[in-house]
Each structure stands twice: as C-alpha cells, then as structure tokens.
Amino acid sequence: MDLSAINPVLLIASLMVAATPILIAAIGELVVEKSGVLNLGVEGMMIVGAIAGFATAVETGSPLLGFFAAAFAGAALSVLFGFLTQVAQANQVASGLALTLFGLGLSALMGQSYVGVKPPQMSDIHIPVLSDLPVIGPILFGHDIILYFGLALTAAVWALLKFSRAGLVLRAVGENHDAAHALGYKVVRIRLMAILFGGACAGIGGAYISLIRVPQWTEGMTAGVGWIALALVVFASWKPWRALLGAYLFGGVTVVQLNLQAAGVAIPVEYLAMSPYVITIVVLVILSADKSSAPAALGRNFHASR
Amino acid sequence: MIRLERRPQPSPIWSMATPLVAVLATMIAGGLLFAALGKNPVEAIRTIFWDPLFGEFAFYYRPQLLVKGAPLVLIAIGLSLGFRAGVWNIGAEGQYIMGAICGAGAGLAFYPTESVLIFPLMVLAGGLGGWAWAMIPAVLKTRFGTNEILVSLMLVYVAEQFLASVSLGLLKNPEGFGFPGSRNLQSWDSAHNAELIAGSGLHWGVVAALIAVIFAYVLLNRHMLGYHIRLSGEAPRAARFAGVNPNRLVLFCLGLSGALAGLAGMFEVSGPSGQISIDFNVGYGFTAIIVAFLGRLHAFGILLAGGLMALTYIGGDIAQSNMGLPSAAIQVFQGMLLFFLLALDLLTNFRIRIGQPEVA
C-alpha cells in the first residue's frame, strides 16, 4: 500500500470532474421537484443522454454537438414522462420507474455498435498564466467547459428560484397547485417545462460520464448516478448550493475510493466500490429528519376538474 | 374540444381491458421498432409470442415458461402488496441476490453431507436473507423517515458488489480451478432444486409462486390486514383514523416482499442457474415491477402477467438466436409495455368527452 502516490491536487481536480454529472442531473431534478413533480426516471434519461451524446460526438467529431444531442435526447424522453403524468394522470412513481427501465433498454439498443469506440476528446480550457499556476491552476482553471457550465447552472437556478418572478411562480405551483391554478397560472404547462428542463439536464449529465469522465460507452454505465442525484436533491433540502456541496461530497467519495483501489489498500475492491451507495444511504438517514423544506405538492397530480 | 372528466368510480371494464389493449399496442409499437432494426416485424412478433407455445420446439420451451415465470410471479406478488399500500420497494433485485447468497451459503456450509434437512434449511436462509435486506429500508423508513425508494435501490448496487465479492472469495468453488463462482448445486442432490416431474419445468419455486398467489389473494380480499393495506394506499388519512399503524404496514410489506424475492433468488440459484456467480442475476427484480403493474396489482392478474413476461424472455431468446434480434430490443419492448399500460390507465379513471361542456 502506497498512499503517498495519491496527489491531493489531482485528487481535488478529479473530484470536481466526478461530481459534475451528479450535480447537473441533480440541479435539473431540483427544478422538477420544485414544481411539484417527482421524476424517478433520472437514471433512464441520463443513460439515454450518455449514449445519444456519445454517438453524436463520434459521428460528428464534435463533443459539444454531442452534449446538445444529449440534452435533446434527455428532454425527448422526459416528454414521455410529462405526457404520462401531466396529461394521462398516471402515477408519478410508476411512470418514473417506467422511464428508467425503458431508458436502460433503449440505451443498450442504441449503443450496440459503439462499444469499445473512442470518442473525440473535449479539450480543457487553458487561460494563460492562470491555468499554469501551481495548485490553484489545475483545480480552478484547468477543466473542460461543461464543468463550468454545471457551476454556472447551479448559480443560475439559485438566482432564478430566489429572485425572479418565474421562480416564484414555479415554487407556487410546487407548493399548492390548486392555489396557483386559481391565480391563473398554467400548472400543467409550467410543470411540463420544468420536466423538459430536468430531462435536458439529466441528458447532459449522462453525456458528461460517457464523453469526459470515463470516456467510452458501456451498457448501464451510469451505474446508479441518476439515483444518487435523486437522493442528493432530498438531502440538499431542495437548495441549489447544498446540492453543489453534496455533489462534491459524492465526487470525493468516488474519487477517494478509486484512488484507494489503485493504491492497493487492504480492503477488497468490492467493498470500496459499494461505498458511494452506502454513504448515500447514511447521509439520507442523517438528513431526512428534516422534511419541512420539501415542496408541499410533491408527487401529487393536478387535474383541473370543474 | 376533447376534455377529460374524472369518473366517480374507476371503470371495472377498462380496468380489466387496459392490460390487454396495452399488450396489443406494445406489439404494434414493438413491431415498428423491429422493422426499424431491419427485421420482419410479423415474423419477430410471431417468434416471440407464438413459437414458444405452439412452434416446432414448443415441447422444449413450454417448461421454460414455468422456470422463468416463477421468480417473476413470486417477486411481483410481494411487490404488489407494498405498491397497494404506497410502500415502494424497488430494490427487489438486491433482495433476490441476497436471498440467493444466503440460501446457497447456508447449504454449502454443510457440503458434502447428504441430508433431507439441507434443502429446507436453504429455503429458510434464502427467505431470511431477502427479508433482512428489505428490513434495512423498512427500519430506516420507520425510524428516521428515510425514503424507501432510494434506500432499497441503493442496496441493489451494494448487493451486486457483495455478490461479486462472495463469488470471488467466500463461496468460491475450491475445486473450480480458480474460476469465479460457487460449487454447482445441481450436482449435489441434497441442495438441488430439481424438477418435481421430469421435463415439466415444475420446481419448488413454481410451487412457492402458486402458494404465494393464493396467499396474497386471501390476504387482500378476506383478511383485515389486507383491507388495511388497501385502505392505506387509497385513503391514507382514513387509514390513520381507523387506527392503522403505518409503521407496521411498512415493516410487513417490505419484509414480505423481501422474503419472497429472497426465496425466488434461492430457488433460482439452487435450480435453473445452479451456482452463485458474478452475473447470475438477470434483472428479474426489475422486470417484476412491470409484472406487478401489468397484473393490476391483483394476485391472479400477476400470475397471467408473469406468464406473459416469461414468454417475452423466452421468445426474445429465440428471436435473438434465429433472427439476430438484439437482446436489448426485448428490454425496450418490456419497458414500452409499462408505458402503454400507464397511459391507457387514463381510460380507467377518466371519461373522454368530445364537445363543449354542458352548462350545469
């Protein structure tokens, strides 16, 4: 065992990379849940985004186009969920599960000819002087553009929810859809838009895994990241900045356990690999005592009956 | 102008008809999918739904229907009780794995003793293993209010890692030339979950599944506890006023579904699959969710739905070897079925009205 081989600077830099897919997916789901909808299909939308982004990037040679395709694919899949829950009034839990099961199958089907293919690389940004600084350079100024997009998205969603009128309406719909409807807000339309946004975010998060984090395509490669993102929303108490904190915590656990595996610690690999899931459960237990901040209409369907 | 009007009562006719319509719609949409993959859609649908039952080699495939259907029905029955009460156990895959590990482990501890007591002991250990794994989300939910959906799902990934660990370590066959995986239980009479009638596919798991169906039917329709389960799902407030203890229901529903999933895993590992290996689980725990919904969370409905889903597995295998249909296409097909079912449920709960609303 040689723990000195673990470089703390690289560790933090790779922690940020590992956290980004969880963060982007969680921010998307946070907006969906703020509007009062519980979409359990994050895992399914992520994996479809992962393969759609991967395939597009390979075919066009442009990772950025891949991310656009992934956002589109995630949103397209979320339309199915939106139709089921908002129009056909189906149970949200069941519909979300259906989305995940369907997405896992669909992605495996789409990805058959992409196993073992290498995607085009997304270059890291390079700012003269700043990126070359020791320690701070690789941590703050040496990443790919999507990572910064994730941070900007967190800030934007926070500001939108807290300061804008649109955010206020979204929260009103999520807290009490009958009151919002009585005020003349289009509950179903607002929720559909939130669901689409959540789908696009999940797609981008998935593509980040297949294009930057790993980068290659294997079946079922999201391996529960979508579910961890869902858990993250709960223990972030539906607050964007706490989601960021949580995502970095999870990125940290993932990266540390991978580093420990590589360093050959005396703990068997399988037990290290299960640690992110176990820690998710532990954190959920610690933080789920406080449910006061959950949107009051979460998971309840709205139908404007006369 | 088309609008939806909530029915005062769910329509009993549509409630029965939606699964059938959903299956038909899925066949059509699936046919389009297969056509898009460059396969003859009619031939593909026939290969999946007709050949296993009435085709040339049906004598071989019909027993498979029981083998594949039994774990699905066994797991789905347990899930359906929870789903009715609003307790969402979606980690049956993990409970299935843990049941298999505990069942096989309890048996292998006595290898190579031959005794009639070994198999019952394995059954007990398998059920207990699944039960214990499901008790984790149940206890966390009742004690700390933790979301059982997320915890039970997380535990699937933990169980998968644990399965990898035991098949490479604790339960690895010492005479297996270093290959991962346990001893083959099929070649050890005391632990083998053999067919009760040779060539029929009828093993103890099938018997257990049938017993579970009858048990669930009686429980839900003739027993106070079943009434409480239905009441909690349909009117949680009324259930609380009636003095139903929600925590006890959570413990019961998760515990029972876990135990049944564990039994399914144990019967599978000691019978059709034969040994604990890294990838011995094939997703029955997740497909059983579709089976439970397709069967309308009703015991006999689940029996039929389990048979149909088993058919898609078998037919999918045939279509894969004969027509080169990718196995993932069947997974998509099963997912589509759930979509159509949920969408068509609209007709059960709502009336579709065309035209202007009348002035009341």
Interface residues (C-beta under 8 A of the other chain):
Chain A: L40 L80 F83 L84 A88 Q89 A90 N91 V93 A94 S95 L97 A98 L101 F102 G103 L104 G105 L106 A108 L109 Q112 E219 A223 G224 W227 I228 L230 A231 V234 P268 E270 Y271 A273 M274 Y277 V278 T280 I281 L284 V285 S288 A289 K291 H303 S305 R306
Chain B: L4 E5 R6 L37 W88 I90 I136 L140 F144 G145 T146 N147 I149 L150 V151 L153 M154 L155 V156 Y157 V158 Q161 F162 A164 S165 L168 G169 F286 I289 I290 F293 P326 S327 A328 A329 I330 Q331 V332 F333 Q334 G335 M336 L338 F339 L342 A343 D345 L346 N349 F350 P357 A360
